[in-house]
């Protein structure tokens, strides 16, 4: 069995409840939440959007907000000034260029202000079930440590993973890797000795064992 598929099978057993950590009800809300989640925890984003989406559930209502009002509402989240500016501009382009509909393809999504490949991939795979493989900091670190990816940028790792896995695995694998990165394969002091992947992990074989 190819290593990437083996990793998928093992992590699926280990984390049967792995799923998206952001709370949302529509593709539009997922797009906003994902833009807010850059360098912020899902928990901090959900805390802010819980009330925000009650008052402003859709594009129409969001368009009534000034950039300063958006800033005020999301100021508990990191990089809020930049995020407010991007969201303010993105809302207008969504309305003007896409008739208020969240695009269902990578190119159009990435043409929106503040929407990079990771955010576009999350929206495609999560909201529309269109194959895409989002690579965030956890996925980038964990795939390279295990040895199922070797490329040096998140976009290239995304391409690499899409070549190695059947399309139907993309969505869940992305969540499994994030969960593993948060709970076990943490950036600092990964819990290798109790890790379900240590028998097949490149980092464990080469680096961790040699240090002991
Ligand atoms: S063995 Fe260590 S480095 Fe490898 S996946 Fe597990 S926690 Fe991460």
py3Dmol code that shows the C-alpha trace and the ligand (Angstrom):
import py3Dmol

protein = """\
ATOM      1  CA  UNK A   1       0.000   0.000   0.000  1.00  0.00           C
ATOM      2  CA  UNK A   2       1.357   3.463  -0.835  1.00  0.00           C
ATOM      3  CA  UNK A   3       2.610   5.243   2.265  1.00  0.00           C
ATOM      4  CA  UNK A   4       0.222   8.211   1.977  1.00  0.00           C
ATOM      5  CA  UNK A   5      -2.756   5.834   1.900  1.00  0.00           C
ATOM      6  CA  UNK A   6      -1.394   3.885   4.854  1.00  0.00           C
ATOM      7  CA  UNK A   7      -1.077   7.135   6.808  1.00  0.00           C
ATOM      8  CA  UNK A   8      -4.666   7.975   5.888  1.00  0.00           C
ATOM      9  CA  UNK A   9      -5.909   4.595   7.136  1.00  0.00           C
ATOM     10  CA  UNK A  10      -3.995   4.834  10.433  1.00  0.00           C
ATOM     11  CA  UNK A  11      -5.070   8.415  11.160  1.00  0.00           C
ATOM     12  CA  UNK A  12      -8.679   7.602  10.291  1.00  0.00           C
ATOM     13  CA  UNK A  13      -8.662   4.949  13.018  1.00  0.00           C
ATOM     14  CA  UNK A  14      -6.931   7.287  15.450  1.00  0.00           C
ATOM     15  CA  UNK A  15      -9.174  10.320  14.936  1.00  0.00           C
ATOM     16  CA  UNK A  16     -12.664   9.076  13.985  1.00  0.00           C
ATOM     17  CA  UNK A  17     -14.171  12.495  14.732  1.00  0.00           C
ATOM     18  CA  UNK A  18     -11.755  14.668  12.730  1.00  0.00           C
ATOM     19  CA  UNK A  19     -13.614  17.467  10.971  1.00  0.00           C
ATOM     20  CA  UNK A  20     -13.496  21.152  10.149  1.00  0.00           C
ATOM     21  CA  UNK A  21     -12.903  23.206  13.301  1.00  0.00           C
ATOM     22  CA  UNK A  22     -14.601  26.334  11.960  1.00  0.00           C
ATOM     23  CA  UNK A  23     -18.304  26.926  12.623  1.00  0.00           C
ATOM     24  CA  UNK A  24     -20.287  28.007   9.545  1.00  0.00           C
ATOM     25  CA  UNK A  25     -23.613  27.472   7.833  1.00  0.00           C
ATOM     26  CA  UNK A  26     -22.998  28.607   4.270  1.00  0.00           C
ATOM     27  CA  UNK A  27     -20.108  28.737   1.772  1.00  0.00           C
ATOM     28  CA  UNK A  28     -20.083  32.519   2.274  1.00  0.00           C
ATOM     29  CA  UNK A  29     -19.598  32.149   6.034  1.00  0.00           C
ATOM     30  CA  UNK A  30     -16.896  29.525   5.495  1.00  0.00           C
ATOM     31  CA  UNK A  31     -15.060  31.907   3.170  1.00  0.00           C
ATOM     32  CA  UNK A  32     -15.129  34.664   5.798  1.00  0.00           C
ATOM     33  CA  UNK A  33     -14.142  32.316   8.626  1.00  0.00           C
ATOM     34  CA  UNK A  34     -11.262  30.878   6.628  1.00  0.00           C
ATOM     35  CA  UNK A  35      -9.990  34.366   5.811  1.00  0.00           C
ATOM     36  CA  UNK A  36     -10.157  35.169   9.518  1.00  0.00           C
ATOM     37  CA  UNK A  37      -8.358  31.985  10.524  1.00  0.00           C
ATOM     38  CA  UNK A  38      -4.942  32.884   9.062  1.00  0.00           C
ATOM     39  CA  UNK A  39      -2.485  32.801  11.963  1.00  0.00           C
ATOM     40  CA  UNK A  40      -5.376  32.486  14.429  1.00  0.00           C
ATOM     41  CA  UNK A  41      -6.959  29.504  16.130  1.00  0.00           C
ATOM     42  CA  UNK A  42     -10.309  28.129  14.953  1.00  0.00           C
ATOM     43  CA  UNK A  43     -11.551  28.639  18.503  1.00  0.00           C
ATOM     44  CA  UNK A  44     -10.795  32.362  18.479  1.00  0.00           C
ATOM     45  CA  UNK A  45     -12.474  32.719  15.078  1.00  0.00           C
ATOM     46  CA  UNK A  46     -15.603  30.822  16.186  1.00  0.00           C
ATOM     47  CA  UNK A  47     -15.864  32.991  19.274  1.00  0.00           C
ATOM     48  CA  UNK A  48     -16.069  36.099  17.122  1.00  0.00           C
ATOM     49  CA  UNK A  49     -18.225  34.711  14.306  1.00  0.00           C
ATOM     50  CA  UNK A  50     -20.859  33.235  16.613  1.00  0.00           C
ATOM     51  CA  UNK A  51     -22.379  36.671  17.227  1.00  0.00           C
ATOM     52  CA  UNK A  52     -21.191  38.176  13.959  1.00  0.00           C
ATOM     53  CA  UNK A  53     -23.100  35.663  11.800  1.00  0.00           C
ATOM     54  CA  UNK A  54     -26.231  36.091  13.884  1.00  0.00           C
ATOM     55  CA  UNK A  55     -26.284  39.782  13.051  1.00  0.00           C
ATOM     56  CA  UNK A  56     -24.714  39.567   9.600  1.00  0.00           C
ATOM     57  CA  UNK A  57     -25.488  36.131   8.165  1.00  0.00           C
ATOM     58  CA  UNK A  58     -24.944  36.841   4.457  1.00  0.00           C
ATOM     59  CA  UNK A  59     -23.316  39.030   1.846  1.00  0.00           C
ATOM     60  CA  UNK A  60     -26.169  41.520   1.752  1.00  0.00           C
ATOM     61  CA  UNK A  61     -25.917  42.250   5.457  1.00  0.00           C
ATOM     62  CA  UNK A  62     -22.089  42.276   5.435  1.00  0.00           C
ATOM     63  CA  UNK A  63     -22.141  44.893   2.680  1.00  0.00           C
ATOM     64  CA  UNK A  64     -23.774  47.359   5.081  1.00  0.00           C
ATOM     65  CA  UNK A  65     -20.602  47.390   7.215  1.00  0.00           C
ATOM     66  CA  UNK A  66     -17.809  49.926   6.748  1.00  0.00           C
ATOM     67  CA  UNK A  67     -14.218  48.728   6.896  1.00  0.00           C
ATOM     68  CA  UNK A  68     -13.883  50.320  10.350  1.00  0.00           C
ATOM     69  CA  UNK A  69     -16.996  48.510  11.574  1.00  0.00           C
ATOM     70  CA  UNK A  70     -15.579  45.199  10.369  1.00  0.00           C
ATOM     71  CA  UNK A  71     -12.337  46.026  12.212  1.00  0.00           C
ATOM     72  CA  UNK A  72     -14.270  46.695  15.379  1.00  0.00           C
ATOM     73  CA  UNK A  73     -16.124  43.385  15.157  1.00  0.00           C
ATOM     74  CA  UNK A  74     -13.103  41.194  14.483  1.00  0.00           C
ATOM     75  CA  UNK A  75     -10.472  43.006  16.536  1.00  0.00           C
ATOM     76  CA  UNK A  76     -10.034  40.068  18.923  1.00  0.00           C
ATOM     77  CA  UNK A  77      -8.491  38.091  16.056  1.00  0.00           C
ATOM     78  CA  UNK A  78      -4.851  38.536  15.022  1.00  0.00           C
ATOM     79  CA  UNK A  79      -4.006  40.659  11.967  1.00  0.00           C
ATOM     80  CA  UNK A  80      -7.484  42.153  12.154  1.00  0.00           C
ATOM     81  CA  UNK A  81      -6.660  45.367  10.312  1.00  0.00           C
ATOM     82  CA  UNK A  82      -5.367  43.590   7.256  1.00  0.00           C
ATOM     83  CA  UNK A  83      -8.149  41.014   7.395  1.00  0.00           C
ATOM     84  CA  UNK A  84     -10.812  43.751   7.634  1.00  0.00           C
ATOM     85  CA  UNK A  85      -9.432  45.469   4.567  1.00  0.00           C
ATOM     86  CA  UNK A  86      -9.350  42.237   2.581  1.00  0.00           C
ATOM     87  CA  UNK A  87     -12.837  41.219   3.675  1.00  0.00           C
ATOM     88  CA  UNK A  88     -14.262  44.667   2.898  1.00  0.00           C
ATOM     89  CA  UNK A  89     -12.816  44.568  -0.630  1.00  0.00           C
ATOM     90  CA  UNK A  90     -13.615  40.889  -1.163  1.00  0.00           C
ATOM     91  CA  UNK A  91     -17.314  41.496  -0.347  1.00  0.00           C
ATOM     92  CA  UNK A  92     -17.558  44.138  -3.057  1.00  0.00           C
ATOM     93  CA  UNK A  93     -15.881  42.011  -5.686  1.00  0.00           C
ATOM     94  CA  UNK A  94     -18.053  39.068  -4.773  1.00  0.00           C
ATOM     95  CA  UNK A  95     -21.094  41.242  -5.410  1.00  0.00           C
ATOM     96  CA  UNK A  96     -19.838  42.993  -8.549  1.00  0.00           C
ATOM     97  CA  UNK A  97     -17.999  40.217 -10.351  1.00  0.00           C
ATOM     98  CA  UNK A  98     -19.758  37.069  -9.177  1.00  0.00           C
ATOM     99  CA  UNK A  99     -23.327  38.189  -8.576  1.00  0.00           C
ATOM    100  CA  UNK A 100     -22.972  37.577  -4.848  1.00  0.00           C
ATOM    101  CA  UNK A 101     -22.189  33.871  -5.290  1.00  0.00           C
ATOM    102  CA  UNK A 102     -19.043  32.288  -3.858  1.00  0.00           C
ATOM    103  CA  UNK A 103     -17.177  30.953  -6.922  1.00  0.00           C
ATOM    104  CA  UNK A 104     -16.772  27.201  -7.252  1.00  0.00           C
ATOM    105  CA  UNK A 105     -13.379  27.173  -8.922  1.00  0.00           C
ATOM    106  CA  UNK A 106      -9.839  27.863  -7.791  1.00  0.00           C
ATOM    107  CA  UNK A 107      -9.016  30.606 -10.273  1.00  0.00           C
ATOM    108  CA  UNK A 108     -12.027  32.789  -9.482  1.00  0.00           C
ATOM    109  CA  UNK A 109     -11.701  32.259  -5.737  1.00  0.00           C
ATOM    110  CA  UNK A 110      -8.035  33.211  -5.829  1.00  0.00           C
ATOM    111  CA  UNK A 111      -8.856  36.360  -7.799  1.00  0.00           C
ATOM    112  CA  UNK A 112     -10.670  37.703  -4.713  1.00  0.00           C
ATOM    113  CA  UNK A 113      -8.739  40.043  -2.366  1.00  0.00           C
ATOM    114  CA  UNK A 114      -7.123  38.185   0.516  1.00  0.00           C
ATOM    115  CA  UNK A 115      -7.930  34.731  -0.860  1.00  0.00           C
ATOM    116  CA  UNK A 116      -4.865  32.557  -1.378  1.00  0.00           C
ATOM    117  CA  UNK A 117      -4.650  28.969  -2.467  1.00  0.00           C
ATOM    118  CA  UNK A 118      -5.154  27.555   1.023  1.00  0.00           C
ATOM    119  CA  UNK A 119      -8.338  29.535   1.647  1.00  0.00           C
ATOM    120  CA  UNK A 120      -9.652  28.739  -1.831  1.00  0.00           C
ATOM    121  CA  UNK A 121      -8.898  25.037  -1.317  1.00  0.00           C
ATOM    122  CA  UNK A 122     -10.711  24.973   2.032  1.00  0.00           C
ATOM    123  CA  UNK A 123     -13.824  26.534   0.473  1.00  0.00           C
ATOM    124  CA  UNK A 124     -13.778  24.183  -2.527  1.00  0.00           C
ATOM    125  CA  UNK A 125     -13.288  20.935  -0.654  1.00  0.00           C
ATOM    126  CA  UNK A 126     -15.256  21.799   2.475  1.00  0.00           C
ATOM    127  CA  UNK A 127     -18.241  23.761   1.151  1.00  0.00           C
ATOM    128  CA  UNK A 128     -18.595  22.328  -2.348  1.00  0.00           C
ATOM    129  CA  UNK A 129     -16.954  18.906  -2.110  1.00  0.00           C
ATOM    130  CA  UNK A 130     -14.737  19.811  -5.073  1.00  0.00           C
ATOM    131  CA  UNK A 131     -11.343  18.065  -4.886  1.00  0.00           C
ATOM    132  CA  UNK A 132      -8.635  20.321  -3.464  1.00  0.00           C
ATOM    133  CA  UNK A 133      -5.978  19.799  -0.812  1.00  0.00           C
ATOM    134  CA  UNK A 134      -5.494  22.724   1.578  1.00  0.00           C
ATOM    135  CA  UNK A 135      -2.053  22.894   3.139  1.00  0.00           C
ATOM    136  CA  UNK A 136      -1.780  24.949   6.305  1.00  0.00           C
ATOM    137  CA  UNK A 137       1.110  25.062   8.739  1.00  0.00           C
ATOM    138  CA  UNK A 138       0.103  21.741  10.374  1.00  0.00           C
ATOM    139  CA  UNK A 139      -0.344  19.842   7.109  1.00  0.00           C
ATOM    140  CA  UNK A 140       2.934  21.244   5.777  1.00  0.00           C
ATOM    141  CA  UNK A 141       4.888  20.204   8.876  1.00  0.00           C
ATOM    142  CA  UNK A 142       3.285  16.798   9.446  1.00  0.00           C
ATOM    143  CA  UNK A 143       3.402  15.524   5.845  1.00  0.00           C
ATOM    144  CA  UNK A 144       7.065  16.436   5.552  1.00  0.00           C
ATOM    145  CA  UNK A 145       7.993  14.888   8.878  1.00  0.00           C
ATOM    146  CA  UNK A 146       6.209  11.636   8.080  1.00  0.00           C
ATOM    147  CA  UNK A 147       7.892  11.624   4.690  1.00  0.00           C
ATOM    148  CA  UNK A 148       4.824  11.613   2.458  1.00  0.00           C
ATOM    149  CA  UNK A 149       5.732  15.070   1.151  1.00  0.00           C
ATOM    150  CA  UNK A 150       9.114  16.578   0.410  1.00  0.00           C
ATOM    151  CA  UNK A 151       8.418  19.835  -1.401  1.00  0.00           C
ATOM    152  CA  UNK A 152       9.407  23.129   0.189  1.00  0.00           C
ATOM    153  CA  UNK A 153       6.304  25.289  -0.191  1.00  0.00           C
ATOM    154  CA  UNK A 154       2.689  24.678   0.895  1.00  0.00           C
ATOM    155  CA  UNK A 155       1.433  24.987  -2.703  1.00  0.00           C
ATOM    156  CA  UNK A 156       3.891  22.376  -3.943  1.00  0.00           C
ATOM    157  CA  UNK A 157       3.036  20.051  -1.043  1.00  0.00           C
ATOM    158  CA  UNK A 158      -0.622  20.449  -2.006  1.00  0.00           C
ATOM    159  CA  UNK A 159       0.191  19.318  -5.567  1.00  0.00           C
ATOM    160  CA  UNK A 160       2.289  16.460  -4.221  1.00  0.00           C
ATOM    161  CA  UNK A 161      -0.466  15.189  -1.934  1.00  0.00           C
ATOM    162  CA  UNK A 162      -3.068  15.378  -4.675  1.00  0.00           C
ATOM    163  CA  UNK A 163      -0.896  13.143  -6.837  1.00  0.00           C
ATOM    164  CA  UNK A 164      -0.427  10.604  -4.054  1.00  0.00           C
ATOM    165  CA  UNK A 165      -4.002  10.251  -2.834  1.00  0.00           C
ATOM    166  CA  UNK A 166      -7.297   9.351  -4.489  1.00  0.00           C
ATOM    167  CA  UNK A 167      -9.512  12.448  -4.778  1.00  0.00           C
ATOM    168  CA  UNK A 168     -12.086  11.012  -2.388  1.00  0.00           C
ATOM    169  CA  UNK A 169      -9.492  11.087   0.413  1.00  0.00           C
ATOM    170  CA  UNK A 170      -8.498  14.746   0.123  1.00  0.00           C
ATOM    171  CA  UNK A 171     -11.151  16.209   2.382  1.00  0.00           C
ATOM    172  CA  UNK A 172     -10.771  13.877   5.340  1.00  0.00           C
ATOM    173  CA  UNK A 173      -6.981  13.554   5.031  1.00  0.00           C
ATOM    174  CA  UNK A 174      -6.646  17.306   5.361  1.00  0.00           C
ATOM    175  CA  UNK A 175      -8.604  17.255   8.642  1.00  0.00           C
ATOM    176  CA  UNK A 176      -6.769  14.155   9.898  1.00  0.00           C
ATOM    177  CA  UNK A 177      -3.387  15.785   9.359  1.00  0.00           C
ATOM    178  CA  UNK A 178      -4.479  18.996  11.080  1.00  0.00           C
ATOM    179  CA  UNK A 179      -5.820  17.026  14.052  1.00  0.00           C
ATOM    180  CA  UNK A 180      -2.610  14.997  14.253  1.00  0.00           C
ATOM    181  CA  UNK A 181      -0.554  18.186  14.051  1.00  0.00           C
ATOM    182  CA  UNK A 182      -2.499  19.804  16.864  1.00  0.00           C
ATOM    183  CA  UNK A 183      -2.665  16.815  19.186  1.00  0.00           C
ATOM    184  CA  UNK A 184       0.506  14.787  18.595  1.00  0.00           C
ATOM    185  CA  UNK A 185       2.872  16.009  15.897  1.00  0.00           C
ATOM    186  CA  UNK A 186       3.114  19.465  17.418  1.00  0.00           C
ATOM    187  CA  UNK A 187       5.602  22.018  16.097  1.00  0.00           C
ATOM    188  CA  UNK A 188       7.628  21.951  19.311  1.00  0.00           C
ATOM    189  CA  UNK A 189       8.276  18.650  21.094  1.00  0.00           C
ATOM    190  CA  UNK A 190       6.195  16.246  18.991  1.00  0.00           C
ATOM    191  CA  UNK A 191       4.918  13.310  21.046  1.00  0.00           C
ATOM    192  CA  UNK A 192       6.726  10.724  18.941  1.00  0.00           C
ATOM    193  CA  UNK A 193       6.880   7.905  21.491  1.00  0.00           C
ATOM    194  CA  UNK A 194       3.091   7.685  21.714  1.00  0.00           C
ATOM    195  CA  UNK A 195       2.450   8.447  18.036  1.00  0.00           C
ATOM    196  CA  UNK A 196       0.426   6.000  15.954  1.00  0.00           C
ATOM    197  CA  UNK A 197       2.681   6.698  12.961  1.00  0.00           C
ATOM    198  CA  UNK A 198       6.103   6.223  14.521  1.00  0.00           C
ATOM    199  CA  UNK A 199       6.736   2.878  12.780  1.00  0.00           C
ATOM    200  CA  UNK A 200       6.492   4.487   9.370  1.00  0.00           C
ATOM    201  CA  UNK A 201       7.551   8.073  10.130  1.00  0.00           C
ATOM    202  CA  UNK A 202      10.706   9.393   8.475  1.00  0.00           C
ATOM    203  CA  UNK A 203      11.379  11.969  11.202  1.00  0.00           C
ATOM    204  CA  UNK A 204      11.073   9.343  13.933  1.00  0.00           C
ATOM    205  CA  UNK A 205      13.427   6.962  12.163  1.00  0.00           C
ATOM    206  CA  UNK A 206      16.076   9.497  11.251  1.00  0.00           C
ATOM    207  CA  UNK A 207      16.017  12.245  13.844  1.00  0.00           C
ATOM    208  CA  UNK A 208      14.124  11.283  16.957  1.00  0.00           C
ATOM    209  CA  UNK A 209      15.704   7.853  17.430  1.00  0.00           C
ATOM    210  CA  UNK A 210      19.228   9.173  16.796  1.00  0.00           C
ATOM    211  CA  UNK A 211      18.884  11.727  19.554  1.00  0.00           C
ATOM    212  CA  UNK A 212      18.213   9.110  22.202  1.00  0.00           C
TER     213      UNK A 212
END
"""
ligand_1 = """\
8
LIG
S 6.476 9.988 14.978
Fe 6.796 12.085 15.704
S 7.352 13.282 13.907
Fe 6.467 11.350 13.209
S 4.292 11.828 12.871
Fe 4.506 11.023 14.922
S 4.754 12.804 16.238
Fe 5.149 13.457 14.141
"""
view = py3Dmol.view(width=600, height=400)
view.addModel(protein, "pdb")
view.setStyle({"model": 0}, {"cartoon": {"style": "trace"}})
view.addModel(ligand_1, "xyz")
view.setStyle({"model": 1}, {"stick": {}})
view.zoomTo()
view.show()
